[in-house]
Structures are given as C-alpha cells and as structure tokens.
Amino acid sequence: MGRPPEPPEPEVDGELLTLGTEIAEALASPDPIDLITYASTLLAGIQSAAEPAMLGDRDDDVDLPSVDELIAMFREAARMPTDALLLVLTRLSGDEMRQRRIAREVAGRRHPFPAWLARLGEIRPVRAVQMGHLLGDGENIALGVDLPAGEMTVLVYVDHNMGTVVKDAFVIDRPIAEVVGQLDSLSAESAGETFTRELTLADARAKIDEAVQFGRITYPPFETETWPAVRPLVEWLLSLMPAGGEGYEADEVDSDQIEALTGRVMASPHARGLRRGRDSDDADIVETLLWLAAQQLGGDPLRWSPVTVEIVLLDLIPRKIVADAAYLRRVPAVMRHVVAFAHAERGIPKHLTADTMAAVEEFESQYLEEISTPRRQGPEALLERMGVLPPLDGDTAGDEESPSLADADYSFFLELMENVVGGRAAMTSLDDTPLPDEPLDLSDVPGDVHDRVRGVGARVDEAVAALFSEHAVSPELRTAARRILARIAAADSAIFRRKASDTGAAAAVLWIAGSVNDVFSASRSGVTVGAMMAAFGLKGSPSQRAQPMLRALGVPVPQEWDRTLGDRGLLVSAERRELRERWESLREMG
C-alpha cells in the first residue's frame, strides 16, 4: 500500500495573504511591539464595531467578524503569520483558557517563531509616572513596560475637562526613563507650572481604567490615529497591574459647600466691583459658575483655565442656563472675579491667571452673540450638537450632510429611555402611582442570611429617614431600596455570608436605589453621595462595595453601569413621571 495522501493545505483568501505579509513584517522586528500594536488595532476595530451605534452613523455595509470568528478563521488558516497573531490576540482578548488551548495548538505546528514570541508572558508594567499642569486640564500617565527583548512606554493622555476620559494613547519603543526625561526637558521653559510624580502601579491602573471606561460611554468618542487602536493593549496591561489603587473619583461638592464658597468669593477683595444687593444677580452668577465647574469640569469649583473658560462660555452657559438677557450678559464680567479668587486660592502664578483672563476677553464677544441668537437648551441642545436636530436659525450652510428635522432619527434615544423601565410596553403603560410603603420581603432569600439582610435593611431605613425625612420621595425610596436589597440577597446570598460590615452593605444598597432614581443631586434633593456616605459614617465612594451587588442584579460589567436596572418597579413616582414626560416629548419631536 502506498502512503496516504497529504491533507490539502487550507484555502486562504487574498485578504488573509495580505494580512500574513503585514504580520510577517512585524515578526521581523527585534521585539514584540509591532505585533502587539498590530493585534491591538485589529481587536479595537472589531470591538468598536460591536459597540452600540448612535444615530445610525455606523456603516451597516461593513460586516466585520467577531473576535471569536476571527480567531476561528486564523486557526483554520494554520499559517505561521496568523498563528503568531493568534498568540497575541488571545492574550489581549483576556480569555485565559482559550489562550492556553491555542498556545498548545500552535506549538504543535513548530513554526520558527522569533524567541520573544514564546516569552509574551514575561511582559510586565514595572513603573508609572504622572505628568500634568497646574491648571489641570489633563495629564499624561506613562507606563514603563518590560518586554522579553527590551522596553517600551505606553503614554496615556487623560482629559479632565470632558469628564476625565482617555483622549489619546500611543506606544513608544523607548524606556520610560528616556521618555519622561524628554517630556521634562520639553516643559523646562514652564518650570513651576508642571509636575512629574511617580505613581504606584495600582493607582495608575485605577486612574487609567476609570478614564477608559468613561470614554466608552462618551459620545461622540475621541478618536486619533492611535486611539482607540491601542485600547485593547492598554486594557491588557492594566490587567497585569495590581488592583485596589486610588482613581480620580473625588468627593462630591454639595450645595452647602458651594453656597459657603460663594459667600467667600463675595466677601473677598477679588469681589471688588461686583454688585451686591437684592436687585443684583452677581452672587447667583458666582454660584452658577462654581456649580458648573464642580459638576461639569472635573469636580473642583476653583479649577479655571483658558480651556474651561471657553467650555463654560461657548457651551455650558448657552446650553444649560435658562435666564434673562441681563443675567446672561453679566456672566463674563463676574467670571473674571471668580477666576481671580480661584487662582489666588490655589496659588496659581500670575501669568497663568493673565492667560485665563485673556481667554475671557477672547471668547466674550462670541458668547454674547451666542446668547442673543435662538438656541436649543437641555436635551434638544445635545441632539443638535450630535447632528440629530438642525440649528434653530436654520443655518446649515457649508454642511451638505446636515440633517433636516424630518430626517432626525430618535429611535436610539427612545430605546435608551424605554430600556430604563423595561421596554416599550412598560413605557407606554408607565404611570406615576407612588410605590407602596411595603416591608422587606425575604420570601425568596435563603433563611441562613435573613438576620444579616434584616440588619442591612435596618441601616438603609435609618439612612433614608435621616437624609430624606423632609422629601416626599422618602417612603418610596425606602421601598425601592428594600426591593433591591431583597433581589440582591435572593440572587447571590453569598454576599451576605461574607465578613463585611452591615453599614458598608447598606450604603451600597442605598447608592444603587438612589442612583436609579436620580436622587443624589444637590439641586434636586439637597442630598449628595458624599452626604449619604457621611450619614453612614463612611468615606470615599460606595461604587466598589456595590459591584458584587450589581452583578447579582444582572449588570454584566458593574464598572460600566449606566445607573439603570430596567425595572419600573424600582422607580419612585417622580422619576417615572419625568421619564414618561421626556419620552413623550422626544416622540413628538420625532
């Protein structure tokens, strides 16, 4: 008998051959940087295509494979270049079992890979450095990474004016010491304005991860030549770093603090020239500016820069503040006094204060023009900025693709609002009947944790009574919190078998209940998250304590929770009424 025929070579299409050529070039490098960034770019494209599209702006004709489909395609090809890419893709995608399985499979084919490809497990972040500016618009975080052959630096830029979000990131094939030294030399002329400090790897992970996750829910997303192309690489490196660090999350500034700060501004020498008295709006404008800085620009009411001045004058005030013309015209003049006070408080150098004042001067005329023309405000302003609605003045010159009102697609936003209450059917029948004052129902909860759950519930009840006693929402919020607590205990009773304080668990439950009902707002209830934590005798944020509870409630990625649970039975009457009104308004607009 003759030898059996050799199995046929897998058919490989032209695109795979081109891909193979590009990978082969990356394999020729002396280190894994080119191949890792190539794999990250490929993975980022697939992830972006899988994320929800907004306003129908995605090209539906582009049919990209999923990560699983791509890996299956490469496994079938069984070629050296695609096998090399498989080894990297499976690491970046985070599935350790699949990674080990494919590594064994590829090893059996005995490709003549470069030595560093077998040592990808040695890649480790080893150092983190934070570099920023006194005015605090943003900062770079450099990650020094040891490679099987050499070193690299990943530089991540975090913007604090857009909600603490990664705005750009890229890979540099140089050691971190060299990169930091070069950046320091570039900022030598600004000595005293910039800072460079070491971060623990845990703190760097917490800060970058927070900014990456916020970026995922930012629209429109930030895109550069390298971001989000290197996002999978960044997230993989973060997974190799210690957890438990301190992120950017700052204590919320409440209404009492803003009121006190307003009083200090008005009583300071920097208020000379501001108008006082019953007929003056200046104190209210000061308070408004401090609130906008605290709520919209990173949490610090005293952080003012040329960039924040531009954002407030050309976006936030025209879009968010409803007031008469005299009030609005007065804003730039009052802003100068606020900037002077804030910079004096923070010890900002005089030349940086002068730059910030110059920005007020620069944008004042444009601001005055903006507030004197018809404009949308609130949600409609956001829709206009996204291109869903045309400008009120009808000026679409130079924008051939500007949609007409008839072309506006509201389905995405309608669906988002419907999902908050459990779907379209739930929204169409939504009413504002108050939630009943009902006891904690443990009928579906294992008996061995009843006492513990009751203890947590009692702490929640005490906090609701202490914080919301003067608000109509109090009995309904208590019911919502009890329902949420019971569901958590029924879905994952192990949470209440662990050694942890009832107080911390109660804070997490009330934070979840308050978040879905949008009650933690100084302007709405006078109760902030910080005030709630203080009522429990705790500091920091309850979000970490709440993560296992959110998983029990069906939230797949608690870090990306959108403050909804998709159940109208957990919403107080005022929240349901507001949701229904906004939904009906949006339907009428469409």
N, C-alpha and C positions, 0 to 999 in steps of 0.2 A: 504494500500500500504506500502511496505517496504521502507526503506531508500535507496536512490540511491547509487550505488557502489562508493567507493572512487576512485578518479582518480589514475591511475597507477603511481608509482614512476618513474621518468625519468631513462632511462638506462644510466649507467655510465660505461665507459670502464676502463680497468686496469690502463692506464696511468693517468686518472683523479683520480682514487682512490689513486695512489701513490702520486700524486700532493696534494691531500687532506690531506694525512698524514703529508707531509712536512709543509703544511700551518698550520695544527693543532699544530705542534711543535712551529711554530713562534707565534701563538696566545697565547701559554702558557707563553710567555715572559712577564715581568712586564712593558715593554714599546714597542712602535711600530717599533723599529729599525730593528729587524729581518724581520718583514713582509714587511717593506718598501724596504729594500735592496733586498729581495727576488723578489718583484714585479719589481724593477728596473732592476735586472738581466734578468728576463723574457722578459721585454719590450725591453731591449737593444739587446737581441738576435734576436728578430723579426725585430727591426729597422735595424740592421746590415745586415740581410738577404735581406731587401727591398732596401738597397742602391746599386748603380750600381757596378757590379763586374768588376774587371780589369784583363785582361789577362786570362780570363776563369778560375781563381783559386778558384771559389766557387763550392761546391759540388751540382750539379743540382739535385741529387737524394734526397736531403733533402728538403722536402716540408713542410715548416713552415707556419702556418696560419698567416693571417694579424692580426693587433690589433683588427680590427672590428670583424673578425671571431672568435678570441679568446674570446672576451667579449661576443659574441653571444653564444658561446659554454658554457661558465661559467653560463650565465643567464639561459640556458636550464637545466643545471645540478641542479641549485637551491638548492645547499647544503651549509651548514654553512661554511666550509673552503673556497669553491670557491666564495661564496658571500663576505666573508671577503676580499679575494684578489681583487674582483671586486671593492670594495670601494676604495682600494688603487690604482689599475690600472687606474681607471677613473680619479683620481686626477693627477697622473703622466702623463697621455696622453694629458691633457690640454683641453679637451672638457667639458666646464662647464655645458652646457645644458644636455649632456649625464650623467655627474656626478650627477646632481640633480635628474634626472629621475631615475637612477639606485639606488640612495640612498633611494628614496621613495619606490621603488620596494622591495629592501632588507629589509627595515624597516617593511614592511607588513608581512614578514615571521617571525619576532620576535625571531631571534636567540639569544642565551645567550652569546653575544659577551663580551669581556673584555671592561671595561669602556672607556679605551683610544681610542678604535676604533671609538667611536661616537664623539671623540674630535679631529679628524685629522685636522680640520680647525683651531685649535689653534697652529699648528706647525708654527714657525716663526724663520727665521735667525735674530739674535739680535746683533751679533758682528763679525767683520772681522779683521784678523791680517795678515800682510805680513812679511815673514821671508826670507831673502836672504843673499847672499855673495858678497863681494866687487868685485869679478871677474865677477859676473853677468851671469854665465852660466844658472841659473834657480832660481826659488824661490818657496816657499810654500805659499799658501794662505789658512788660516784656517778660516772656517765659524763656528761660535758658533750658535747652533740651540736649541731653547726651544721646548720641547716636552710636550704632555699632562701629561706625567709622567716622569720627569727627563730632561736630556740634552744630546746632542750629538755634536760631532765635525766632520765636513767634511773637510778633508785635500786634497787640490788640488795642484799637482806639475806642474808648468809651465816651459817648457824648452825654452830658448831664442836662442839656437844655431841651432834649427831646424825650425825656423820660428815663434817663440812664440806660442807654441802648448801645450795643456794638454798632458802630458806624463803618468801620473798616478793620481789616486784619490782613496780615501777609507774613510770608515766611522769608527769613534772611539766612543765607548759608554762612553765617559768621557766629562766633561765640558771643554770648550775651555780654561779656565784659567789654568786648570791642564795640558792640552796638550801643551800649549805654554810654561808653566813653565818647563816641561820635556824636550822639544826641546831646550830651552835656556840653561838648565843645560848640555845637551849633547854637546853644542857648546861652553861651558865655556872655554875650552882649546884654542879656536880660538877667544878669546876676541879681539875685534878691527877689525876682518875680517868679522864678520856677523852683521846683523842688524835685529831688530824687530820693527815694527811700526804698529800703528792702521790704518785701512782703513775705510772710510765711506762705508756703505753697497752699496751705488750707485757706488762708484769706484770699489769695489770688484766685483760687478755684471758686470760692463763694461769690466774689465780685464779678468775675467774668461770666460765670454761669447765670447769675441774675440778669446781667445785661444781654446775654444771648437769648434767654427765654423771653425777655420783654421785647426783643427785636422780632421774635416770631409772631407776636400779635400786633406789631406796628404796621400801619398801612398809610401810605404806600411804603413798602420795605426799602431799607437802604441797600443800594447795590453799587458796587465798584468793580473794577477789573478783577479783584481778588476776594471780594465778599459778596455773597455768602459762599463762594467757591471753597474757601478753606474752613468753613464752619464745621464739617464733619471731622476734620483734623483737629481743630481746636477742642471740640467736644470729646474726642477720644483722649487727647492729652489731659483734659480735665478729669476724666475718669481714672487716670493713673495717679492723680494727686490726692492727698489726704482730704477727707471731708471734715465738716464741723467748723469751718472758718467763719469769719465775720464778713458779711457782704456790705452792700451800700445802704441797706434799709435803715432809715433814720427815724427817730421819734417824731410822731405827727405833731404838727403845731396846731394847737386848738384855738378856739375863739377868744378865750381869756388871755392867752399869750399874745395874740395879735392885737387885741384891744389895749393891753398893757404896753406893747411896743409902740402902738400908735400914740399913746399918751406921752411916751418918752420922746418920740420924734417931735411932737408938737411943743414939748417943753424945752427942747434943746436949742442951743444957739443956732443950729442949722435950720431952724424953722423961721428964722427972722425973714419977714416978707410974706409968710403965709397968712392967709386971712382967718381970723377967728370970729366967733360969734354965731348966733343962731341962723343967720342968713348965709353963712359960708359953707361950702361943700368941701373945703380943703381937707379937713380932718377925715372925712369919709373917703376922699380920694386917696389919702395916705393909707388908710386901712385897706382899701381895694387893691392898691399896688402891692402892699405887703402880702395880702392873701394870694394874689396871682403868683408872686414869686414863690411862696411856700407851697402852693398846691400844684402849680404847673411847671415850675422850673427847677425841680430837684429838691425841694423841701426847706431851703434856707431863705427866709424872707429878706435877709441882708445881703444876699449874693446878687450883685448887679455888675454887668459888663456891657460893652458895646453890643454884643450879640443878644443878651437878654433885653436890652432896651429896644432893639429892633423887633424882637418877637412880641414884646408887650404892646408896642405902639402900632405895629403893622398887622398884627394878627389877633392877639388875645383881647385887647380892649374893643376893637371894632366888632369882633365876632361874639364876644361873651357878655359885654356890659351894655345893659339897656338903661339909658339915662338921657336927660335932655341935652340940648346942644351946648348950653353954657357949661354944664358939668364936664362934658367930654372935651371941650376946647381948653379947659383949665388943666387937664392931665399933664401935658409936657412941663408946664411951669412947676407943678407940685412934684413931679418926678425928679427934677433937679435937686430939690431939698431932700428927698428920700435917698437919692444916690449919695449926696454929701454926708448925710447922717450914717448911712450904712457903711461907707468906706472909712469913715472916722472910727466907727465901732470896730471894724475888722483890721484897722491899721494898714489899709491899702496905700501904697505910695501915691504921692500927689499927681505924678504924671499919668498914672493909670486912671485916677479919678478924672483928670482932664480929658483923657481919651473917651471915657464913658459919657462925660458931659457933652463932648463933641458929637457923640452919636445921637444924643437927644436933639441937638441942633440939626444934625444931618437929616433925621427922619421926621422932624416935626411937621414940615410943610406937606410931606406925603401923607402923614397921619391926618392932618386937618382936612386934606382933600378926601381921604378915605371916609371919614365920619360924616362928611357933608353930602355924600352920594348914597343912593339907595343900596342897601346891602342886606344880605341874609344873616340871620343870627341863629345860634344854637345848632340843633341837628341839621337844619337846612343849610347853614354855612358850611358844615362839614361835607355834606353831599355836594355842594357847589365846588369845594376845593378838590374833591375826588373826581369831578367831571360828570357827575350824575345829573346835576342841575346847571342850567346856563346862568350867567350873571344876570342880576335883576335889570341892569341897564341895557341888556341885550347886546353888549359889545362882544362879539366873537371874532372880530377882525384878526386875521393872521392865524386863526386856528380853524382850519378846514374840518377838523375832526370833532370840534366842539359839539356835544350832543344837544339836540333840542329837547324841550320838556317832554314831547311825545316819545322821544327815543329813550328817556331815562328808564333804567331797569331797577326797580325797587325790590325785586324778588329776593335778592340776597339778604337785605336788611329785614324784610318782612319775615323771612325764615329764621333769622337770628332771634328776632323778638318772639316768634312763636315757640321756638325751642326752649325759651326761658320758662314757659308754663307747661310744656309737654306736647307741643304740636299745634297744628292749625285748628283741629277740632276743639282742643282745650281753649285756645284763644277766642274762638268765635262764641263760645259759651261762657267766657270768663265774666264773673260778677265781682262786686265789692262787698259781699256779705262778710262781716267780721268773723275771724276764726273763733270758735267757741273756747271758753275757758275750761280746758279739759285736763285731767290728771295725767301723770306719766304712766303710759301703758306698757307694761313689761310682759305681756302675754306671749310674745314671740321670743323672749330673751331667756337663755339658759338660767336655771334657778341659782346656780352657784355664784353668779355675779350680780344678783338682784340688789344685795345690800350696797355693793360698791357703786352700782349705777344710780341707786337712790341717793347716795351721798353726793355724787357728782351733780345730779339733778337739783338737789337742795342748794348747792352752791350757785348753780345757774339762776335759780329762782331768787336767791338773795341779791345777786348782782343786778338782775333785771329790776327788782324793786328799788334798789339803791340808785340806779342810773337813770331809769325811765319812769319814775313814780309820777312825774308831772306831765307825762306824754300819753296820749290816747293809745299809742302803739303798745303800751306795756303788757296788758293781758294777752294780746295776740302774739307778741314776740315771745312771751313765755311759752305759749302753746307750740309755736313753731320750733323753739329750742327743744322742748320736751319730745316732740315728734322726731326731730333729727337725732337726739340722743338715743331714743328707743331704736331707731333704724340702725344706727351705728352698732349698738350692742347686739342686736339680732343678727346683723350681717357678719360681725367679727368680734365675738365676745372675748377673744384673747386679748384685745386691747385693755380690757378691764381686769384681766388676771395679772397683768404686768405690775411690777413695783414702780408706781409713779403716783404723784400727788393728785388728789381729787381736785385741788384748786387749778392745777395746770390743765387737767382734762376739761374742767368746767369752762375755763377761759377759751379753750379751743372750740368747744361746742357753741358757746355764745358768739364767738367770732364768726363761725360758719353761718349761724342763723342771722346775725346782724348783717353780714356781707350780702347774702342773697336778698335781703330786704332793704339794702342800701340805707341803713340807719346810722352808720358811723360817719357822720358828717357834722362839723360844727355849724354849718349853715342850715341843716335840716333838723337835727335833734339836739345839737349842742354837745353831743357825746362822740368823742373820737376813739379810735382803737387804743391810743395811749391812755385815755381816761378809763377805758374799760380795764386795761391791764393794771392800772393803779388801783382800781376798786378791788381787784383780786390780790393786791399786794405783790404784783409781779412786774418785771421789767422786760423790755425787748418786744419781739413780735410773737404772736401766737401761731404763726403760719407753720413753723416747724412741728409744733405739737399736733397740729391739725392734719398733717399729711396722712398718717395711717387711717384717720377717721374719714378723710375724703376718699381714700381708696375703698373703704367699706361702703361708702355712699355711691360708688360707681364711677368716680373720677379717675380715669386711667393714668393721668400724669398730674399729680397734685400741684407740682411746681408751676404748671401752666393753667391752673384753674381759672376760669373766666367769671367766677362769682355767681354761677347759676347751677341749679340742680335739676332743672327740667320738671318741676312738680309744683303746680299751683297750690297744692295743699300745704306748702311750706311758706307761702307768701301772705303777708298781712294785707288787709283790705286796701290800705292806701297805696301799697306797691302794685297790687293788681289793678286798681283803678288807673293809676298813672301809666302802667304798661298798656292797658286797653286804649286809653286816650291817644298815646303816642302811636300805637299800631293803626288805629283808625285814621289818624292824621296822615300817616305815611301812605296808607291805601288811597286816601283822597288825592294826595299829591301825585300818585301814580296813575 
